[in-house]
Amino acid sequence: MKQSLLITDVRLPDGARVDISIADGHIEAIGPALTRKPGIVHEQGGGALVLPGFVEGHTHLDKTHWGMRWYRNEVGAKLTDRIENERHWRASTAHDAGAQSLALARAFLHAGTTRLRTHVDIDTQAGLRHLEGVLATRDTLSDVMEMQIVAFPQSGMLIRPGTDTLLERALGAGADVLGALDPALIDGDPVASLNATFDIAQRYQKPIDIHLHEPGEIGAFTLNLLLDRVEALGMEGRVVVSHAFCLGALPERARDGLLARLADLRVALLTTAPPSVPVPSLKTCIAKGVTIFAGNDGIRDTWSPYGTPDMLERAMLVGMRYDLRRDDDLAIAFDCVSATAAQGCGFTRYGLHAGARADLVLLDADTIAHAVAARPPRRLVVANGKIVARNGEGSEGTSQ
């Protein structure tokens, strides 16, 4: 049985001062002056703002250099340059996906992220080696972090024969989601590539999360092909399109038509709020009924030197990219790394209410907007009912 915990005198986002009772890993009650039962661990909140645990909707734990020596990035500008450079570097250095994924996952946890979706490279050179490392990390942190693993063909699928078989093995070994990548520009045949992806997903009864970097009309063509298959196969609510850069470059009428289809078929969008490529308006996507949430993508890897495992920073970058300045707009940015991200990934029992999984973050901020803008230290992080960090430092329970 998990530890019982009473956190007193915290402020909900609406300003109410409350206590929070936690038992068996879930929130038992929220309200003023809750009864302090004998033997329950008591934490004084001191008027701190309490937020639900953060959700990372798209990262790559397996390839990070987090905590390692600086990687000198001299890679070419093309997507294929980055893919080939990374595959060569990982093979030549025996990069340890297990150790590195664990280091970064713990850093996420200590900063308040308690749910996480990570893509893991599956290819004919590495086989399932990277997956095995991340599966070990998920097992190590299983009592405090809920982690979804996406089996991701980073080097393409059709262009590297045998990758489809490896993806099937990955799903059988414990991956939760089937990934895919640029069916037209990487695989060279969007119809065959999408058919193969949906066939595997249907046979293994897994959701899909596809990286779609394809621009403009090419991307729109691929996206429509994907939506056709979602509709025909009854996969509504089980597909995420990550990036979807094409939506930022289309004429308004074409863009709105795709957004309407996405909303109707409950296909979610993942944004990293990229500064260097066009993106559709966040508010437009929301107004059209599309679920759109956020993630970091890679953090300190061969692709990019940027990124930190702090979802409040990612919310801030969402706010900056989409010109969100009002307090209520910054609350939307926070939604992209909290409730909406949980919805997009399919994480259940989320939020600040009785019955939810007890994932809480206490910090010194007046409001959600203040927390996003200032990104103060996390005074306390509770994950699945366990105290896992104080003031950014790990506590007992993160190495279970």
Secondary structure as UniProt FT lines:
FT   STRAND          5..11
FT   TURN            13..14
FT   STRAND          17..23
FT   TURN            24..25
FT   STRAND          26..31
FT   TURN            32..33
FT   TURN            38..39
FT   STRAND          41..52
FT   STRAND          54..59
FT   HELIX           61..63
FT   TURN            66..67
FT   HELIX           79..93
FT   HELIX           97..110
FT   TURN            111..112
FT   STRAND          113..121
FT   TURN            124..126
FT   HELIX           129..140
FT   TURN            141..144
FT   STRAND          146..152
FT   TURN            154..155
FT   TURN            158..159
FT   TURN            161..162
FT   HELIX           163..173
FT   STRAND          177..181
FT   TURN            183..187
FT   HELIX           190..204
FT   STRAND          208..212
FT   HELIX           216..233
FT   TURN            236..237
FT   STRAND          239..243
FT   HELIX           245..248
FT   HELIX           252..264
FT   TURN            265..266
FT   STRAND          268..271
FT   HELIX           282..287
FT   TURN            288..289
FT   STRAND          292..294
FT   HELIX           311..321
FT   TURN            322..323
FT   HELIX           327..335
FT   TURN            336..338
FT   HELIX           339..345
FT   TURN            354..355
FT   STRAND          360..363
FT   HELIX           368..374
FT   STRAND          378..383
FT   TURN            384..385
FT   STRAND          386..390
FT   TURN            391..392
FT   STRAND          393..394
FT   TURN            396..399
//
